[in-house]
Amino acid sequence: MIEETFAYGSSVMHRIDPRFRVVFATIFSFVAALSTRFPALIAALILSVLLLCMARLNLLKVIKKLMAAWGFILLLWLVLPLTVKGEPLFSVGPLIFTRPGIILSLQITLKSNIILLAYIAMITTMNLATLGHSLKRLRVPDKIIHLFLLTYRYIFVIEQEYYRLVWAIKTRGFRPGTNRHTYRTYAYIVGMLFVRASERANRVHQAMICRGFKGRFYSLSKFSVMRQDWLWTSFMSLAMIVLVILEWINI
């Protein structure tokens, strides 16, 4: 099942209304993604770290979450400085590193970490069910929310079906290799996963109808705006304005 490592806690961030967190996580991501000047990006990184501190999350677990993205960023550092045309900065043997390539790599690195840290601080500090109901309150279409919640609920069921199929073929003596039989076997597994997922979807739909489902999920969580929510909103709004100013002025 999908782990919700940071969903439960008693920090300031955990107590902020989920709707406010979803809205500002989205706005902050757009502001960071559209920024190009380093003063704005550095300020945004400081803000992301501050939000992370407000959430009081385990640093080692946060780093573990970021490592997958860092692998992709490392690949960009190996490619962009050598392929983006512009003023040569330095060379290592036949390899020429350009200034625009290094600047672009650094911008992507900062933006990626800014957005990831902000989402870890603001979004992963709520469980996915609460996130779905928050999107509902923000007028996101019901079908998208239903798809999101059901995917979250049943994706691990499909994973279990996959491991069950793999276990079944291994007990029959299957050993993977680079041959036609292996490729055909894995194609059968993928096909059976689609078949079983379709059958499970029909059974779930029939069970939901039998239980009176009428196109709406209910939440036991009550969303209420408190004084701390407005204070946090004022802080984030001011921070967004500062980031925009830093992006537009020359420093």
Helices and strands as residue ranges (DSSP letters): H 12-15, H 18-34, H 38-55, H 59-83, E 88-92, E 95-98, H 99-122, H 128-137, H 142-171, H 180-210, H 227-248
